Amino acid sequence: RMSKIFDLANNLIKVSWSQIHVGQKKFLLKLYLGNLDLFEMMLFDIDDLQLFYLNQNSNEIEKQLKDLNPSLEAPVRKILQHLETFLIEKNEKSQYSISIQSEILLIKMQSKLSGIKFNWEFKLSKMKNSHLKHHFVVPILFNCAEYQQRELELIKIIQAKDKELDDYKSQGIELTRKYLETEPFEISKFDNDLRSKSEIADLIEDPVQCLSTSLHQKVYQSCVEKYLALNFNSQSTESSNDLESSDMKNMPLKTAQRPSESETLLREKKRDEIEKVLDDENKSGPKMNKKKKLFK
């Protein structure tokens, strides 16, 4: 079920991707530093289309610190901040190596922490394709749909503005500053101009660079929230229905319980009403099987 997929890296679901370089390889990175000294990291290998994941708590971080840096003492929070700086800001003085063996992606780093030599290793495990789908493919598709909808809405706004300007011109209103005058918006011309822009050519050569923009990150988070709400709501409904069905099947037969006082009063009232109807009918003339008909 989908809930099992999200249980493994649920803190990273809403985190947008950013691009990093480790050696000659390009990766997309998701990073989460929890308030309770939790470190979660996800890497997407762009070349081999593989997803890797690492999760460490404070005890595991402290143990690794002692194993790799026996002469160094530092609080876990400081270690996490240093690792974040290494991954996000990429200090040029840091050295690193990367290797992939079987299902493990190993990144070794050497740097300086408060002027002291610092060694660290990231051992990430390969994730199943189902996680790749829900952490990368589906959100990106949602993003495309979101951007398409945004473009259509913006085109409507621009076309409405053009009509507004035409109305002003028809009334003889002129611009006081001629340099603000614009040409009517044409979609075909806009598309052709956009294709010729150098930014588009750069984006084609390195498409993942757009993932680091603030706009993309906002759109990404919005899309993922909608995606989670849609799937979790439907799943919770299914789970509830499954639970009810299961409960009904496994529910032991119960002995008849004595009706409550309110139920007894209601039954007596209904019986009195029926008897009154029967009495009225009998007074007007005998009719066969009247009582049976009333209960049908």
Beta strands, then each sheet from edge to edge (+ up, - down):
strand 1: 18-22
strand 2: 25-33
strand 3: 39-45
strand 4: 50-56
strand 5: 95-101
strand 6: 104-113
strand 7: 116-126
sheet 1: 1+ 2- 3+ 4- 7+ 6- 5+
end
